[in-house]
Amino acid sequence: MQSDKHISKSFDQDLDEAIRLFLYMGDRAANQVARAIHALIDKDEILAQEVIDMDFDINRMEVELDEHILLLVAKRQPAASDLRLVMSISKGVVDLERIGDEAVKIARMASKIAAQGKSAYGYAEVQHLSNQVRLMLNNSLEAFSQSNAEQAFEVMRNDSVVNTEYQSAIRALMTYIMEDSRHVSKVINIMWILRSLERIGDHAQNVAELVINYISGQDVRHSDYAIVEKAVQEANDRLAARQGNTVSNTISLSGFETSESDEG
C-alpha cells in the first residue's frame, strides 16, 4: 500500500493497521472460497462444515474493522485522500463479509451434494468459474495493497467475462436437465454454487472500483469503460506526481545535509 507519511506517527499506525486488517480479512475470505470449492470437488462434508463454522471469524473481523475505522475517523479526522482510503476500506469490508457468506452457501450446497453420493454433472463448470473468480478476488486485493489502478481496472474488465461464462454454464445445465430429469436436485444445487461464484466476482469488482476511487478521487461505479479508463489515468498521474515529490524532497534533504557537512 502506497501512502504518504504524516506528521502524526500515530495516525500512520492507525491507518496501517486498518489496511492490514482489511487485507487479512480479504485473504481469509478468499481462503474460505477455495476451501468450499475443495469440499465440493472432494465430496468432503467435514471440510464443508469447517467452512461454515469459520464464517464466525469473518464476521468477527468485520466488527473489529468497523470499530477500528470508527475510532480512526473520530480521533484523527482524516481529510481528502486519507478519508477516501478510510471510506474505501469501510465499504470494502461489506463486500469481503458477503464473500464469506457466499463461501458458506457453497459449502452448504457441497455438503448436500456429498450426502447425495454420486458426483453431480457440472463440476467442470464450477471449477472453471471458481478459478476465474478467485483470480479476480486475489487481483483486487493485490491492487488494493499495491495501489494499482491498472490492475483494478483489469479486474473490472474480467467481471464481464465471468458473467458471460456464468450464463453459458447455466444454459448448459438447463439443457442437461431437460434431457435427463433424474438429477434435477443435484444440478440445481450446482446452479446455486455457480450463482454464488458469480456474486463473489461482483464483490471482487466492487473492491476494484474502490481502489480506483481512493487513488483517483473518481467514483467509477456504474460507469462505462471510457470513464473508468480516464479515472485510471488520473490515478496514475497522481501516483507519478506523488513519487516525483518524494524524490524531490529526498534530493533537497540530501543537499541540505551536504551543505551542513561542508559548513562543518
KEKE-3310 file (N, C-alpha, C; in steps of 0.2 Angstrom, whole numbers, plus 5000, padded with zeros to 4 digits):
npx = (5004:5004:5006:5006:5017:5013:5013:5009:5013:5006:4994:4998:5001:4988:4981:4989:4986:4972:4973:4980:4972:4961:4966:4970:4958:4952:4961:4957:4944:4945:4952:4942:4933:4940:4942:4929:4926:4935:4929:4917:4922:4929:4920:4919:4912:4916:4925:4917:4909:4918:4921:4909:4908:4919:4915:4911:4923:4926:4915:4917:4929:4924:4917:4927:4935:4926:4924:4937:4939:4929:4934:4946:4942:4935:4945:4956:4951:4953:4957:4953:4962:4966:4954:4946:4952:4951:4936:4935:4940:4931:4919:4923:4924:4912:4909:4919:4914:4902:4907:4912:4900:4895:4904:4900:4887:4891:4898:4887:4879:4888:4890:4877:4877:4887:4881:4872:4878:4883:4893:4889:4883:4892:4902:4914:4911:4910:4923:4930:4924:4926:4940:4942:4935:4941:4954:4951:4947:4959:4967:4961:4962:4976:4978:4973:4982:4994:4991:4986:4979:4978:4978:4967:4957:4958:4953:4939:4936:4937:4926:4915:4918:4917:4903:4898:4902:4896:4882:4883:4886:4875:4865:4870:4868:4854:4850:4854:4846:4834:4836:4838:4830:4832:4842:4839:4838:4852:4858:4852:4857:4871:4869:4866:4878:4886:4879:4883:4897:4897:4892:4902:4912:4906:4908:4921:4924:4918:4927:4938:4934:4933:4947:4951:4944:4949:4962:4961:4951:4939:4922:4918:4908:4895:4899:4904:4917:4925:4925:4930:4943:4948:4948:4957:4969:4970:4972:4985:4992:4992:4999:5011:5015:5015:5026:5036:5037:5041:5054:5060:5059:5068:5080:5082:5083:5095:5104:5103:5109:5122:5126:5127:5137:5148:5149:5152)
npy = (4994:5010:5025:5042:5048:5055:5069:5065:5051:5042:5042:5037:5024:5019:5020:5011:4999:4998:4995:4983:4974:4974:4968:4956:4951:4950:4940:4929:4927:4924:4912:4905:4903:4895:4884:4880:4876:4865:4857:4853:4847:4837:4830:4832:4832:4836:4846:4855:4858:4864:4876:4882:4884:4893:4905:4913:4919:4928:4936:4942:4948:4958:4966:4970:4978:4988:4995:4999:5008:5017:5023:5028:5038:5047:5051:5055:5062:5062:5069:5073:5063:5053:5051:5046:5034:5028:5027:5019:5007:5005:5003:4992:4982:4977:4970:4960:4953:4948:4940:4930:4925:4920:4910:4901:4898:4890:4880:4874:4869:4860:4851:4845:4839:4830:4822:4816:4807:4801:4809:4825:4832:4845:4849:4853:4865:4872:4872:4879:4892:4895:4896:4907:4917:4917:4921:4935:4940:4939:4947:4959:4962:4962:4973:4983:4982:4987:4999:4999:5005:5001:4987:4985:4990:4980:4969:4974:4973:4959:4955:4955:4945:4934:4935:4932:4918:4912:4913:4905:4893:4891:4889:4878:4868:4869:4864:4851:4846:4846:4836:4825:4821:4815:4820:4832:4839:4838:4845:4858:4862:4863:4874:4884:4885:4890:4902:4909:4910:4919:4930:4932:4936:4949:4956:4956:4964:4976:4979:4982:4993:5002:5004:5011:5023:5028:5031:5040:5048:5048:5042:5027:5018:5010:5015:5018:5009:5019:5030:5025:5022:5034:5038:5029:5034:5046:5042:5036:5047:5055:5046:5046:5060:5061:5052:5059:5070:5065:5060:5073:5079:5071:5073:5087:5086:5079:5088:5098:5092:5089:5102:5106:5098:5103:5115:5112)
npz = (5000:4995:5003:5009:5021:5037:5048:5061:5069:5075:5068:5056:5060:5065:5052:5045:5052:5049:5036:5036:5043:5034:5023:5028:5032:5019:5013:5021:5018:5004:5006:5012:5001:4992:5000:5001:4988:4986:4995:4989:4977:4982:4989:5002:5017:5030:5028:5022:5033:5041:5034:5035:5049:5051:5047:5057:5061:5050:5051:5064:5061:5053:5062:5071:5062:5058:5070:5072:5062:5064:5076:5071:5062:5071:5080:5073:5062:5047:5031:5014:5003:5012:5019:5009:5007:5019:5019:5008:5013:5023:5016:5008:5017:5019:5007:5008:5018:5013:5003:5011:5016:5004:5002:5012:5008:4997:5003:5010:5000:4994:5005:5004:4992:4993:5002:4994:4987:4972:4960:4954:4939:4930:4937:4931:4925:4937:4943:4933:4933:4946:4947:4939:4946:4959:4955:4951:4963:4971:4963:4965:4978:4979:4970:4978:4989:4983:4978:4964:4951:4937:4938:4945:4936:4927:4934:4934:4920:4919:4925:4917:4908:4917:4920:4907:4906:4916:4913:4901:4907:4915:4905:4899:4909:4911:4899:4901:4911:4905:4896:4904:4917:4929:4938:4944:4956:4961:4951:4952:4964:4960:4951:4960:4967:4956:4955:4967:4965:4954:4961:4970:4961:4957:4970:4971:4960:4965:4975:4967:4961:4971:4974:4963:4965:4978:4974:4963:4965:4959:4957:4951:4950:4941:4929:4912:4902:4896:4904:4916:4912:4910:4923:4929:4922:4928:4941:4939:4936:4947:4956:4950:4952:4965:4968:4962:4969:4981:4978:4974:4987:4994:4987:4990:5004:5005:4999:5008:5019:5015:5013:5026:5031:5024:5029:5042)
capx = (5000:5007:5003:5010:5018:5010:5017:5007:5015:5000:4989:5000:5000:4981:4979:4992:4983:4966:4974:4982:4966:4957:4969:4970:4951:4951:4964:4953:4938:4947:4953:4935:4930:4944:4940:4922:4926:4938:4924:4913:4925:4932:4914:4921:4907:4919:4928:4912:4907:4923:4920:4903:4910:4924:4911:4911:4929:4925:4910:4921:4934:4920:4915:4933:4937:4922:4926:4944:4938:4925:4939:4951:4939:4933:4951:4961:4948:4957:4955:4955:4964:4966:4947:4944:4955:4947:4930:4935:4941:4924:4914:4926:4923:4905:4910:4923:4910:4897:4911:4912:4893:4894:4908:4896:4882:4894:4899:4881:4877:4893:4888:4871:4879:4891:4877:4868:4883:4886:4895:4884:4885:4893:4909:4919:4909:4911:4930:4932:4922:4929:4947:4941:4933:4946:4959:4948:4947:4966:4970:4958:4966:4983:4978:4972:4988:4999:4988:4987:4973:4978:4976:4960:4953:4958:4948:4933:4935:4936:4919:4910:4920:4914:4896:4896:4904:4891:4876:4884:4886:4868:4861:4872:4865:4847:4849:4856:4840:4828:4837:4838:4827:4834:4847:4837:4840:4859:4860:4850:4862:4877:4867:4866:4885:4888:4877:4887:4903:4896:4891:4909:4915:4904:4911:4928:4924:4917:4934:4942:4931:4936:4954:4952:4941:4953:4968:4959:4945:4933:4918:4918:4903:4890:4902:4907:4925:4929:4925:4935:4950:4950:4950:4964:4974:4970:4976:4992:4996:4993:5004:5018:5016:5017:5033:5040:5038:5045:5061:5062:5060:5074:5086:5083:5086:5102:5108:5104:5114:5128:5128:5128:5143:5153:5150:5156)
capy = (5000:5016:5031:5047:5048:5061:5072:5061:5044:5038:5042:5032:5017:5018:5019:5005:4994:4997:4992:4976:4971:4973:4963:4950:4948:4948:4934:4924:4926:4921:4905:4901:4901:4890:4878:4877:4873:4859:4852:4851:4843:4831:4827:4832:4835:4838:4852:4860:4861:4869:4882:4885:4886:4898:4911:4917:4923:4933:4941:4945:4953:4964:4970:4973:4983:4993:4998:5002:5014:5022:5027:5032:5044:5051:5053:5058:5067:5062:5073:5072:5056:5049:5050:5042:5027:5025:5025:5013:5001:5003:5000:4985:4977:4974:4965:4954:4949:4945:4935:4925:4922:4916:4904:4897:4895:4885:4874:4870:4865:4855:4846:4842:4835:4825:4817:4813:4802:4801:4816:4829:4835:4852:4850:4856:4872:4875:4873:4884:4898:4897:4898:4914:4922:4918:4926:4941:4942:4939:4953:4965:4963:4964:4980:4987:4983:4990:5005:4998:5006:4997:4980:4985:4990:4973:4965:4976:4970:4952:4953:4954:4938:4929:4935:4928:4911:4910:4912:4900:4887:4890:4887:4871:4864:4869:4859:4844:4844:4845:4829:4820:4824:4811:4823:4839:4842:4839:4850:4864:4864:4866:4881:4889:4886:4895:4909:4911:4912:4925:4935:4934:4940:4955:4959:4957:4970:4982:4981:4985:5000:5006:5005:5017:5028:5031:5034:5045:5053:5047:5037:5024:5014:5011:5019:5014:5009:5025:5034:5021:5022:5041:5038:5026:5038:5051:5039:5035:5054:5057:5042:5049:5066:5059:5049:5064:5075:5061:5060:5080:5081:5067:5076:5093:5085:5077:5094:5101:5088:5090:5109:5107:5095:5107:5121:5109)
capz = (5000:4994:5006:5011:5029:5040:5054:5067:5068:5077:5063:5051:5063:5064:5045:5043:5055:5046:5029:5037:5045:5028:5018:5031:5031:5012:5012:5024:5014:4998:5008:5013:4995:4990:5004:5000:4982:4988:4999:4984:4972:4985:4992:5009:5022:5036:5026:5021:5039:5044:5031:5038:5056:5051:5045:5063:5061:5046:5054:5070:5058:5051:5068:5073:5057:5058:5076:5071:5057:5068:5081:5067:5060:5076:5083:5068:5057:5041:5026:5007:5000:5018:5020:5004:5008:5025:5017:5004:5017:5026:5011:5005:5022:5017:5001:5010:5023:5009:5000:5016:5016:4998:5003:5017:5004:4993:5007:5012:4994:4994:5010:5002:4986:4996:5006:4989:4984:4966:4958:4950:4932:4931:4941:4927:4925:4944:4944:4928:4935:4953:4945:4936:4951:4964:4952:4951:4970:4973:4960:4968:4985:4977:4968:4984:4993:4979:4975:4957:4947:4931:4940:4947:4930:4923:4937:4932:4914:4919:4928:4911:4906:4922:4919:4901:4907:4921:4909:4897:4911:4917:4899:4898:4914:4909:4893:4903:4915:4900:4893:4909:4923:4935:4943:4944:4963:4961:4946:4954:4969:4956:4949:4966:4968:4951:4956:4972:4962:4950:4966:4973:4956:4958:4975:4969:4956:4969:4978:4962:4960:4977:4973:4958:4968:4983:4971:4958:4968:4954:4958:4944:4950:4936:4923:4906:4902:4894:4910:4921:4909:4912:4931:4930:4920:4933:4947:4938:4936:4955:4959:4947:4955:4972:4968:4960:4975:4986:4975:4975:4994:4996:4984:4994:5010:5004:4998:5015:5024:5012:5015:5034:5032:5021:5034:5047)
cpx = (5004:5003:5008:5011:5015:5014:5015:5008:5009:4995:4991:4999:4993:4979:4982:4988:4976:4967:4976:4976:4961:4960:4969:4963:4949:4955:4960:4947:4939:4949:4947:4932:4934:4943:4933:4922:4929:4933:4919:4916:4927:4926:4916:4916:4910:4922:4923:4909:4912:4922:4914:4904:4914:4921:4911:4917:4928:4920:4913:4926:4930:4919:4921:4936:4933:4923:4933:4943:4934:4930:4944:4948:4937:4939:4955:4958:4952:4953:4957:4956:4964:4959:4944:4946:4952:4940:4930:4936:4934:4919:4917:4925:4917:4905:4914:4918:4905:4901:4911:4905:4892:4898:4904:4890:4885:4895:4893:4879:4882:4892:4882:4873:4883:4887:4873:4872:4886:4888:4890:4887:4886:4899:4914:4918:4911:4918:4932:4930:4925:4936:4947:4940:4938:4952:4957:4949:4954:4969:4967:4961:4973:4983:4977:4978:4993:4997:4989:4981:4972:4976:4969:4955:4953:4953:4941:4931:4934:4929:4914:4912:4916:4906:4894:4897:4898:4884:4877:4883:4879:4864:4863:4868:4857:4845:4850:4849:4835:4829:4837:4836:4828:4838:4845:4839:4848:4861:4858:4855:4869:4875:4868:4874:4888:4886:4881:4894:4902:4895:4898:4913:4913:4907:4918:4929:4922:4923:4938:4940:4933:4943:4955:4949:4946:4959:4966:4955:4939:4929:4916:4912:4898:4893:4904:4914:4928:4930:4930:4942:4952:4952:4956:4970:4975:4974:4983:4996:4997:4998:5011:5020:5019:5024:5038:5042:5042:5053:5064:5064:5067:5080:5087:5086:5093:5106:5109:5109:5121:5131:5131:5135:5149:5154:5154:5163)
cpy = (5006:5022:5036:5047:5055:5063:5067:5054:5039:5037:5036:5025:5015:5016:5012:4999:4992:4993:4984:4972:4969:4968:4956:4947:4946:4941:4928:4922:4922:4913:4901:4899:4895:4883:4875:4874:4866:4854:4849:4846:4836:4827:4827:4836:4838:4845:4857:4862:4865:4876:4886:4888:4892:4905:4916:4921:4929:4938:4945:4950:4959:4969:4974:4979:4989:4998:5002:5009:5019:5027:5031:5038:5049:5054:5057:5063:5067:5066:5071:5065:5051:5047:5045:5035:5024:5023:5019:5007:4999:5000:4993:4980:4973:4969:4959:4950:4945:4939:4929:4921:4918:4909:4899:4894:4889:4879:4870:4866:4859:4849:4842:4837:4829:4819:4813:4807:4803:4808:4819:4831:4842:4854:4854:4863:4876:4877:4878:4891:4900:4899:4906:4919:4923:4922:4933:4944:4943:4946:4959:4967:4965:4971:4985:4988:4987:4997:5005:4999:5002:4990:4980:4986:4984:4969:4967:4973:4963:4950:4952:4947:4933:4929:4931:4920:4908:4909:4906:4893:4885:4887:4879:4866:4864:4864:4852:4842:4842:4838:4824:4823:4821:4815:4830:4842:4843:4845:4857:4866:4867:4873:4886:4890:4891:4902:4912:4914:4918:4931:4937:4938:4948:4959:4960:4964:4977:4984:4985:4992:5005:5008:5011:5023:5032:5034:5040:5050:5053:5041:5033:5018:5015:5015:5015:5014:5015:5030:5031:5022:5029:5042:5035:5030:5044:5048:5038:5042:5056:5053:5045:5055:5065:5056:5054:5069:5071:5061:5067:5081:5077:5071:5083:5092:5083:5083:5098:5098:5089:5097:5110:5103:5099:5113:5119:5109)
cpz = (5000:4997:5009:5019:5031:5046:5060:5065:5070:5072:5058:5054:5063:5057:5043:5046:5052:5039:5031:5039:5039:5024:5021:5031:5024:5010:5015:5020:5007:5000:5009:5006:4992:4993:5002:4993:4982:4991:4994:4979:4975:4989:5000:5014:5028:5034:5025:5028:5042:5041:5034:5045:5056:5049:5051:5063:5056:5048:5060:5067:5056:5056:5070:5069:5057:5065:5075:5067:5060:5072:5077:5065:5065:5079:5079:5063:5050:5035:5019:5005:5006:5019:5015:5005:5014:5023:5013:5008:5021:5022:5009:5010:5021:5012:5003:5014:5019:5005:5005:5016:5010:4999:5007:5012:4999:4997:5009:5006:4993:4999:5007:4996:4988:4999:5000:4986:4978:4964:4953:4944:4934:4935:4937:4926:4932:4945:4939:4931:4942:4952:4943:4942:4957:4961:4952:4959:4973:4970:4963:4974:4984:4974:4973:4988:4990:4976:4967:4953:4941:4933:4942:4941:4926:4927:4935:4925:4914:4922:4922:4908:4910:4921:4913:4902:4912:4917:4904:4901:4913:4911:4898:4903:4913:4904:4896:4907:4910:4897:4898:4916:4930:4941:4944:4950:4963:4957:4948:4960:4965:4954:4954:4968:4963:4952:4962:4970:4958:4955:4969:4968:4956:4964:4974:4964:4960:4973:4974:4961:4965:4977:4968:4961:4973:4980:4967:4960:4964:4956:4952:4944:4944:4930:4918:4906:4900:4900:4915:4918:4911:4919:4932:4928:4925:4939:4945:4938:4943:4958:4957:4951:4962:4973:4966:4966:4981:4984:4976:4982:4996:4994:4988:5000:5010:5003:5004:5019:5021:5014:5022:5035:5029:5026:5040:5046)
residu = (MET:GLN:SER:ASP:LYS:HIS:ILE:SER:LYS:SER:PHE:ASP:GLN:ASP:LEU:ASP:GLU:ALA:ILE:ARG:LEU:PHE:LEU:TYR:MET:GLY:ASP:ARG:ALA:ALA:ASN:GLN:VAL:ALA:ARG:ALA:ILE:HIS:ALA:LEU:ILE:ASP:LYS:ASP:GLU:ILE:LEU:ALA:GLN:GLU:VAL:ILE:ASP:MET:ASP:PHE:ASP:ILE:ASN:ARG:MET:GLU:VAL:GLU:LEU:ASP:GLU:HIS:ILE:LEU:LEU:LEU:VAL:ALA:LYS:ARG:GLN:PRO:ALA:ALA:SER:ASP:LEU:ARG:LEU:VAL:MET:SER:ILE:SER:LYS:GLY:VAL:VAL:ASP:LEU:GLU:ARG:ILE:GLY:ASP:GLU:ALA:VAL:LYS:ILE:ALA:ARG:MET:ALA:SER:LYS:ILE:ALA:ALA:GLN:GLY:LYS:SER:ALA:TYR:GLY:TYR:ALA:GLU:VAL:GLN:HIS:LEU:SER:ASN:GLN:VAL:ARG:LEU:MET:LEU:ASN:ASN:SER:LEU:GLU:ALA:PHE:SER:GLN:SER:ASN:ALA:GLU:GLN:ALA:PHE:GLU:VAL:MET:ARG:ASN:ASP:SER:VAL:VAL:ASN:THR:GLU:TYR:GLN:SER:ALA:ILE:ARG:ALA:LEU:MET:THR:TYR:ILE:MET:GLU:ASP:SER:ARG:HIS:VAL:SER:LYS:VAL:ILE:ASN:ILE:MET:TRP:ILE:LEU:ARG:SER:LEU:GLU:ARG:ILE:GLY:ASP:HIS:ALA:GLN:ASN:VAL:ALA:GLU:LEU:VAL:ILE:ASN:TYR:ILE:SER:GLY:GLN:ASP:VAL:ARG:HIS:SER:ASP:TYR:ALA:ILE:VAL:GLU:LYS:ALA:VAL:GLN:GLU:ALA:ASN:ASP:ARG:LEU:ALA:ALA:ARG:GLN:GLY:ASN:THR:VAL:SER:ASN:THR:ILE:SER:LEU:SER:GLY:PHE:GLU:THR:SER:GLU:SER:ASP:GLU:GLY)
# end
